[in-house]
């Protein structure tokens, strides 16, 4: 049977052993309980250094090269050449022969096709709709005051494949309906011209 004094002596002895062990491992004021792992040299090992991160350039310059396969743009203008005033006008532009093998077409699609009113129909309401599946552009113009002709109606941007520019013969303009401001039917003469082709042609 162990008495009280023996138990105290054993506790003090164990405490001193732990204190000496901790002092031997930590050394030189290291945190008590820290473990120091000795360096090991492996035969044939090659030392490596961490890559240095370079600073990202403060600014960069990007140049864009235009290639021959990039599309060119041609302005296609539709005009009324007959001398008569109209209050409403609707016509289609078939561009299927200007678009061989599915190449080329008016810039944009549906009611977002890239067309602009000519100055001759200023004050009129004009609508444009490109049906790419049918390869047909439909144009409609309404003017309460009437539009005096001959005059240009609209100019639309046509994209080509950068090899051959379209010619007027590649398009078919078909009159759908026309009338003067008193609703009398008209048959104005419509023509189409291709101008100002630029880009990769």
HELIX and SHEET records of a PDB file:
HELIX    1   1 UNK A    4  UNK A   26  1                                  23    
HELIX    2   2 UNK A   96  UNK A   98  5                                   3    
HELIX    3   3 UNK A  100  UNK A  102  5                                   3    
HELIX    4   4 UNK A  119  UNK A  121  5                                   3    
HELIX    5   5 UNK A  168  UNK A  170  5                                   3    
SHEET    1   A 4 UNK A 105  UNK A 106  0                                        
SHEET    2   A 4 UNK A 151  UNK A 160 -1                                        
SHEET    3   A 4 UNK A  72  UNK A  80 -1                                        
SHEET    4   A 4 UNK A 190  UNK A 198 -1                                        
SHEET    1   B 4 UNK A 125  UNK A 131  0                                        
SHEET    2   B 4 UNK A 136  UNK A 147 -1                                        
SHEET    3   B 4 UNK A  86  UNK A  94 -1                                        
SHEET    4   B 4 UNK A 172  UNK A 179 -1                                        
SHEET    1   C 3 UNK A 105  UNK A 106  0                                        
SHEET    2   C 3 UNK A 151  UNK A 160 -1                                        
SHEET    3   C 3 UNK A 115  UNK A 117 -1                                        
END                                                                             
